[in-house]
Amino acid sequence: MPADPKQIVEQGYNHVAGRYLAWAGGVRVAERAKYSALLLDHLPAGADVLELGCGAGAPTTRLLAEKFRVTGVDISAAQIALAQQNAPGAQFLRADMTRLDFPPASFDAVTAFYSIGHVPRDEHPRLLRAIAQWLKPGGLFVAALGAHDEEAGYEDDWLGAPMFFSSWDAATNRRLVAEAGLTTHRVSAVEETADEDGQPVTFLWVVARK
């Protein structure tokens, strides 16, 4: 197993891409639908949307691409290949989300459904600041962040491959979002718990504006 957490994530998702697509379609279904609907309801048709960690492009990317101009980013080449098939209306980049370089005010919204938790948490503050820069004034940030403290979590067999996880607790994430220049005032930062393979798993869902 490679020592670099990002290699673990990349190689892990390359290995389980098809299995993850099938698994993700059956977990946190209502939660995904809720936050996808929020984007669909609050953004105008043709809005520019950046999706960080687009995975295999379904169901979220495909749904958003029906109304918006979506740029999907994923570190896994296998995931990107599936996404191109599942959401042909979107554009895709295979890249490390922490190394992206977009001009300021490029997007009406940035989304990250369950993906930032695969990035080493020491990089989260800088990533959030970059997201704030990429957003247009009034732009929307919708993301599932961690709700518990985990500096470096490793699973030897996550859907059939090693995987890496990292997160701050909910209070720290609320602070980091605010310090990045994103406000949840009049929007939300809510903990959502759902069953994943018989275990309750909680995420902090942030809906913030620049």
N, C-alpha and C positions, 0 to 999 in steps of 0.2 A: 504494500500500500504506500503511495507516495506521501512524503512528509508535508507537502504544501497543501493546506486546506482547499485551496481553489482547484488544485489538480484532483483532489478527492471528489469534489463536487462535479467537475467536468467529466471525469472518467466514470463516476457513478451514474450520472444521468445519461451518458452515452450508452452504458450497459443496460439500463432499465427503462429506456425511453418509451418503448411500447407498453411495458407493464405499468409504468407510471400513468400513461394516458388512460388506460382502463381503470386503474385504481382511483385516480383523481375524479373521474366521472361519477363515482359513487360515494365520495366523502365530502362533507361540508357543502352539500349541494345548495341548501337554502341560503347559506352565508355568501357563497360566490354569487348567487343570483341577486341577493340584496344589494351588494356593492357594485355589481355590474349595472343594475337598474338605476342606482344613484347616478352613475356616470351618464347613462343614457338620458336620464331625466334632466340633468343639470347642464349639459353641454349642447351647443347648437350643432346641427348637422354640418359635417365637413370639418369639425374641430380637429386639430392636430394633437394626437395622443401618443405618448411614449409609454410602452409597457416593459418594465424591467423584470426579466425572468418570465418570458412568455411561454416557456415550455413547448409543448407540442401544438400550441395554437388552438386548443379546444378545451373547454367551451368559451373561455373569456375572449381571446383574441378574435375568434371568428365572429362572435356576437358584436363586439365593438366595431369591427371593420365593416359591418353592414351600414353603419351610420357615420363613422369617423375615418380620418386618415391616420392609420395606426402604424407605428414603427415598433416592432417587437425585437427585443434584445435577449439573447440567452448565451450562456457560456458553452453549451453543449451543441456540437455539430449535429448529433443525431436528433436532438430536440428541434433544432432549426429546420432540418430536412422534413420532419413530420409537420411542423408548423406551416411550411410552404405549401404542403398538400392540403392541410386542414383549413387554412385561412388564406386562400390565394389573393384576397383583396387587400392584404396588409403587406408591408415591407419588413424585411428582417435583417438583423445584423448578428453575426456570431461574435460576441465580445464579452469581456469582463466589465460589468456595469460600473465598476469603480474607475475605469480608465476611459470612459466615454468623453468625447469632447464636442459639445454642441454649442452654438452661439447662444448668448443670453436671449431670453424671451422667445424660445423656439416652439414651446408647446402650450396648449390650453389645459392639458392635464398630464400628470405622470402617475402611473399606477404600478404597484408592486404587490401582487397577490402571492404571499407566502415565500417570497424569494430573498428578501434582505436578510433573513435568518440564516442563509447559507454563506453570508459574507462575514469575515472576522469582525467582531464588534468594534474593535479599535478603528476600523475604517468607516463605521456608520456616521459619525459626525460630519466628516468631509463629504461623504456621499449625500447626506441630507442638504448640506450647503450647496452642493452642485445642483441638486434637484430644484432647490429654490431659485437658483440662477437660470436654469433652463425654462422655468415657468414664466408665462406672460403675467403681467399684473392682474391679480384676481384669479389666476390659474388655480386648478384644483389638484391636490395631492391625495390619493386614495391608496392606502397600503395596510397590509397586515404586518405588524411588528411584533417582536417578542413581548411576553408579559411576565417573564421570569428571568432571573440572572443565570446566565450560562456562558462562561468565557470561551470554552472550547468543548463542544460535545461531539463525540464520535460514536457511530453505530457501525458495527462490523457487517451487519446484514440488514439493510433498509431496502425492502422490496427486492432483495437479491444482490445488493452491492454495498460496499462501504459508503458512508455519508457523513458529512460534517455539518454541525449546527452551531450558531453563536448568537447570543442576544443579551440585551440589557433588560432590566425589570421595567414594568409599565411606567412607573414614576420617572425613571431616568429617560425613557423614550419620549415621554411628554415634554420633558425639559429640552432634550436635544432637538426635537421638532421646532419648539419655540425659538431656541437659540439660532436655528438655521434661517429664521425669518419667515416661518410658516405658522399661521395661527389657527387654532381649533375653536376660537371664540365664535359662537353662533353656528359652529359646525359640530364635530364630535371627535372623541377619542374614547372608544368603548371596548371593554373586554368581551370577547365572544368565545364561548366554550362549546365544543362539539365533540362527538364521539369519533375517534379514529381507531379502527380495529379493536374496539372494546375498551379503549382508554380515553378519558376526557383530556382534551388538549385545548389550551387557551391561547388566543392571540389578542393583541391590542390593535384594534382597527382604527386607524387614524384617517380622518377626513379633514383636511386643512386647506386653507387658501393662502396664497402669497399676498 
